[in-house]
Amino acid sequence: DSASNGFSFKGIKDYLDCYRSGKLTPSQVAKNIIAMLEDCDKSTPPLRAIVQWDQEQIMLMAEASTARYRNKCTLSYLDGIPVCLKEEFKVVPYHHRVGTVYLGTEPETEDATVAKKLREAGAIIIGVSNMHELGTGTTGCNPNRYHKIPRNPYKPNHFTGGSSSGSAAAVAAGLCPVAIGTDGGGSVRIPASFCGVVGLKGTFGRISCHGSLPLSYSTVSVGPICTSVADAAIVYSILAEPDPLYPYGLKQPKATLSDMCAPDLKGLKLGVDWTFFKACDAEVLSVCEKAVEHLQSLGASVVEVSLPEMEEVRVAHVICILSEMRDFLQPDFNKHFQEMNLDTRANLALASQFTALDYITANRQRTRSMRFLREIFTTVNCILTPAVACTAPRIYESDLSTGSSDMSFAVRSMRFMQLGNFTGIPGLVVPIGYSTAGLPISFQVMAKWWDEAVLLRIGLKLEQFRCQTKKPYIYYDILA
């Protein structure tokens, strides 16, 4: 808990303080949220963070939580905490559209594992959040009739990043302190970075993907988007465990938060490949270099490492994720081609050009890259990079009607993300400053498989680096 001057986001602790002191009940909070959800859809431009919500559902969960606080029998730290889930997850009773106009024609009758766990923890699910259609892009631009383009709360004429676009916008705009996203090529970490909030991509298999559309089975991890590292740790500790319905994570070691609150970073070795690190905008680089010095000042040592074959990693990751998506979406591509956004069609058409040989070669590269990382992690505890090489791009008038397809932006936005998705290591992004235009800049820490605890420990210290938090242009104070 840190005392802050000026603006600070309302996190889990703020909600719990209100509930425990009796200042507010979860039911009162839910009423505020419903009023804000109505308001943010009427604003110009509309925020479009939450794309499906149901007043009755929200109130039911809130009233149950209010009764538990009254009877002093709460279920977890998330009891009464408002959360949203990316539309990629099945959430009763919403439509499982996954950013499209053609999927999820009937309301869902079964929850994804993460939705089920959040309900069991007592959270108030306020709805499902907007996303890039089928998770195929990093802008969040989705011009179709059900979704429209979510706005960056810091600058509404800029993108949120994708594909967990609405999840990051909802958290940055104060609608909920916790959102859940999926990350196959930076889809949690890019929007969290662009919207100035914290994003955690767990180790591949750490948090169950059961009940989300299996777009790419070898690259996608689930993770929380929150206003603080402490909140990300709470959500992670509740969601991270084996799920019999999700075989990839069955053999995982127990999730811990060991040493997370250590007073300093003494004894930690932080690896930096400076050539790779510096491949970003000058403004981003200057803030990120200072963040590295800050971590050093807390007792960590910075070790130069070499991340080999990063260009091969980039190409191989794209081949793996697009081939798997193309395989899974083959029937959709044939049957619903005309209903897809233009950039989705382009990406899936590109994917159809990859051969079986390309896919096999890409997976050999994965084995090589994992071996390199295994060696690197014998000498360092984690790898540091900027989060995204640039800040959130502008939204142009034409994007609203025809969408946006910018391959060079896609490549730049994923540069520091792909290693984590390709090899399955966990990554955490933490906001550390702002560009002169007032857009958030973030920093990334990656660690070896299953070692999320060290990410959270370093993340807590990174949060102290930023001297002030700027209030987003669009912000709803639910507890006011």
N, C-alpha and C positions, 0 to 999 in steps of 0.2 A: 504494500500500500504506500503510494507516494503522494505527498502533498504537492499540489500543482498550483501555479499561479495562472490566472486567466482560464481559458477554455480547457475543459477536458471531457472526453467522451464518457458517457454513462456506461459502466460495465456491470458485470454480475454482482459485484460487491455492493454497488449503489442500490440495485434492486433489492438485494437481501436485507440491507440496512433499513430500507423503507418498510419491507414486510415485517421484519422482526420488531421494529419499533412501533409498528401499528400506524405509521404515517400514511401508508397507502396499502390497499389490498391488491392481490393479483386481479380481482374483478375490476377495480377502478383503473388499473393499468391497462387492462384489456379494452375498456371503454375508450380510453385515450387513444389507443392504437387504432381502433376501428375508426374513430374520428379522423386521425391522421391519414389512414389508408384512403378514406374518401377524399380528403383534401389533396393528397399528392397526385391523385389521378385527374383532379380538376385543374391543377396548376398548369401554367404555360412556361416551358413545355412540360408535359406530364413526366413524372420521375420514372414510371414503368419499372420499378424494382420488383414489386410483388405482382404477379400476373393472375393469380387465382387466390381468392380468400373467401371465407364464409363466416359471417358474423356469429351465427349460432354455434358453430364449431369452436370458435375462439372463446366465446363466453362459457361454453360447457367446461372446457379445460381450465379456464380461469376460476370458475366457481368451485370446482373440485379442489384446486390448489388453495383457494381462500379458506375453505373448510379445514384443510390439513394444517395451515398456519394457525387457525383458531384452536385446533385440537393438539397443537404442538407435535405433529407426527409427519413432518415433511419427508420426502423421499430421497432428496439429494440436493447438492448445491444448485442444481438447475430447476428446482421446484419453483414454478411461477415465472421462470425466465422466458421471455418471448424469443422464439427462434423461427427461422424459415429454412426450407430445403430447396435446393435447385430442382427445377422441373424434370431433371433426369431421373429423380427418385420417385418411386410409387408412394403416394401419400393419400390415405383415405380421407375424404371422399372426392379428391380432385382428379382432374383428367391428366393422364400421364402422357403429355404431348411432346416432351423433350424438345421444345422450341419449334415444333412443326405445326402445320395446320391439319395434317392428315392422321397423326397418331392419337391414341387416347380418346377414341370417340365415345366411350362409356366411362363413367366415374370409376375410380379404382376401388376395389373391395379388400385389398390386402396391402399392408404397409411394407416398405423396404425395411431391412434390418435396422438401419440407423434411425428411421422414423419411429420404429417400434421401441428402440432403446430410449429415444428422447421422451416418448410418452411415458415409459416406465419410470423415467427420472423425474416426471412431473412437469416437464417443460410445456409451455403454451405454444403450439405450432400456429403461427399467424398466417400461414399460407405457403404457396410455392413460388419460387422466384424465377425471374426471367433468365434466359440463357441464349447463347449463340445457337442457331439451328443445328441440332444433332452434334453440338460441340465441335463444329468443323472450323472455327476461327478464333482469333485472339482479340478482336475488337469488341465483340458483344453486339455488333450491328445485326439486327434481326427485323427487317421491315414488314414481316407478314402481319395479317390482321389481328391475330391473337396476342402478339408480343410487342411490336413496335420497339423503338430504340431506347434502352435504359440510359439515363443521364448521369454523368459524373457529378456527385454532390459538390465537389470542389469547384467545378466549372461546367455548368450544364450544357455548354456547346462543345464539350469534349466527350470522347468515349469512356466507358468504364473499364474497358479491357474484357477479355472473354477467356473461356466460355462461361464461367460462373459469374456472369455480369450482374444479374439482379441481386445475387447473394452479397457481393461486395458493396453495391449501391445501397442496399437496405441497411447494412451495418454502418456505413459511413454517414448515412442520412439520419441515424438514430432510431430507425423503426424497430430494430431489435439488436441486442448486443452480440448475438450469435447467429451465424448462418452456416449451412453445410454446402460444400461444393465437391466437384470431382476434378481431378487434375491428370490429364494424359499428355499434355504438352505445355504445362504452365497454367492450366485453367483455373486453379485456385490462386496461385501466386501472382499471376499477371494482374487480374482485376483487384486483388488486395493491394498490390503495389500502386496501381493507378489511382485507387480511391483512398490511399493513405491509411489503411488498416492492416492488421496482422493476418497472415495466411500461413497455414501449416499443411504441407503435403506429407502424410505419413509414409513410412516404408511400404513398398508394394505388398499388399496383403494384410497390413496391420489393422485397418478398419474395414469391415465387411462392405463389399459392393453389391451384396445380394439385394435384388429389387431395384437396381438401377439398370438402365438399358446397357447391355454389355457391348458398347461400341468398339472398344479396343481392349482385349483381355490381357495383354502383356504390359501395357504402359500406364493404365489408369489406377490412381490411388484416390482415396477419399480423405477430406480434411476439413477442419473448421476455419471459418473467417470470423475474426473477433476484433474488439476494440483494443485488446491488450494481450500480451504474452501470457499473463497469469490466467486470463479467461480461456485462451487456447489450450493451456495445460489442463484446466478443469474439464473442458469438453473432451479433449484427447483421452483423459484418464477414464472417462465414462464410456467412450465409444470403442477404445482400442482393446479388443480381445478376440479370440478365435470364435468363428461362427460356423457351426456344422453345415450350414447351407452355402458356405463360401470356401471351397477347398484350398485356395491359395494361401490363406492365413492360418491354417490349422496348426502348423508346427512352430508358431512364433513364441519367442521367450516372453515372459510376463512384462507388461508395460510398467515402468517405474518412473518416478520423478526424482530419482536420487540426486542429491547435491544441487538441486535446482536453485535453492535459495542460498548457496554458498556466498559469503560476503565479497569474494573477489574471484578472479579467474586464474589464480596462481596454479602452475602445474599444467595448464592447458596449452597445447601447441596448435596454432591456427595456420593452416596451409593456404598460401596464395600463389597462383600462377599469374604473375604480373602482366604478361603479354595478353593472356586471355581476359584478365580483370579490366585492362584498360580499353577493351574494344567497346566503348560506350560514349555517349555524348559528354562533352567537356564538363558541363554543369553537374551531370550525374557523377562523373569521376571525382570531381573535387570534393563533393560531400562524402562519397564512399571512402576515399583515401583517409579523410579525417576520422571517419568511424573506425577504421582499422587502428589508427593511432590511439583512439579512445580505449579500444579493447586491450591494446598493449599497456596502456597506463594502469590498467586494473590487474596487471601481473601476468597476462598471457604472453607467450612468445610467438612471434610471427615467423613462420618457416617458409622459404621459397620452395614451391613444388612445381613439377611439370605435369600438366594434364595432357597426356599424349593423344594424338589422332582425334582432335576435337572436330575437325571438318568431317572425318569419317563418321563420327558419332552423330553429327547433325543430319547427314544424309541417311544414315541407317535408321535413326529414330523416325524420320519422316516416312521411310519405306515401311517400317513396322506398323506405325499407327494408322497410316492411310490404307495399307493392304488389309489390315484387320477390320477397319471400318467398312471398307469396300466389300469385303467378304460378308460381313454381318448385314450390310444394307443393300446387298444385291437385289432382293425382291422389291425393296422400296424404290431403288434407282430405276428398275424396270417399270414399276406400276405407278409411282407417284412423281416421276421426273418433273412433270409440268407444275406440280404444286410446291416444289422445292425452291428456295432462294437461289439466285444466280450463282453466288459464290459457293454454295453447297454443291451445286451441279458441277462447277469447275473443279472443285477439290476431288470429288468422287470420279470425275472423268479422268483427271490426272492419275488418280490411284489405279485406274484400270490399265494403265500403261506399264505398271510394275510386273515383273515376271516372278515365277516361283523361284528362279535362280537368284533374283534380287533379294527376295525375302530370306532365303537360306543364307546368302552372303551377309545380309544385315544382322541376322542372328548370330553368325560366327563373330561378327564385330562386337556384338553384345558380350559374348563370352570373354573376348580379349579385354574389352573396357572394364568389365567387372574384375578381371584379374589385375589390371593396372591399379584399380581403386583399392583392391585388397592390400596391395603393396603400399600404396600411399597412406592408407589408414593404419599401417604399422608404425608410421613416423609422425603422423599428426592426428588430432582428435576431430578436426573438421576442416572444411574447405570454404573459404570466403569468396563471394563475388558480389558485384552490384546485383539487384533483383532484375530490373529490366534496363536495357541499354538507353532507353529514352523515356520521356514522360508521355502521358496520355495524348493521343492525336486528336485533332479537331474533327467535328462532325460537319460534313458539307450538306448542302440542301439536297443534292442528288442521292445521298446515302439514305435519306428518309423514305424515298420511293423505290429505288432499285437496289439498295444495299451497297456494300463496299467490298472491293476485292483488291488488296494491295499485297502482293507476294513479298515485296522487299520489306514491308513493315512486319509481316508475319515472321519472316526469318529473323529480323532484328529483335522482335519482342520475345522470341523463344530462345535466343542465344544462350542465356545463362540457365535456362529451365530444362533443356532436353536431357542433359546428363542424368539428372535425378529420375526422369521418367524412363529413360532407356535402361538404366542399371537398377532401378528400384530403390535407390537410397533416399532417405527423407530430406526435406528442405523446409526452411522457415524463412519467411520474409517479414521484415520489420520496417515501418516507416522511420526515416531518419532526417528528413528535411523537405524543403520545397524549392522549386525552380523560381527564377525571377518572375515568371508568369503566375506563380502561386500554385503550381501543380505538384502533388506529392512525389518524393523520391524515396526509394526503399533499398534495403540492403538484404542480401541472402546469405544464410549459413546452411551448409549441407554436412551431414555426418554419415558414419557407416550405418549399414543396415541395422534396424531396431534400436538405434541409439538416439531416439528423439529427446531423451532427457538432457543430453549435452546441448542440443539446439535451444531448448527452453531456458537452460541456465545462461547461455550466451545472449539469447534474445532479451532476457530481463535486463541485462547490463546495457545492451544496445539501446533500449528504450530511454535510458538515462542520458544518452548522447544528445538527443534533440532538446534544445533549450525551451522551445514552446510548441504547443499544438495549435495549429490554426483552425478556426471554426469553419466547417464546410459552408458553402453558400446556401445549400439546402440542408437544413438540420431541424429535426423535430425532437424537442425535449419531452420525452414521454413522462418523466417523473416530475415535471414542473407543476 
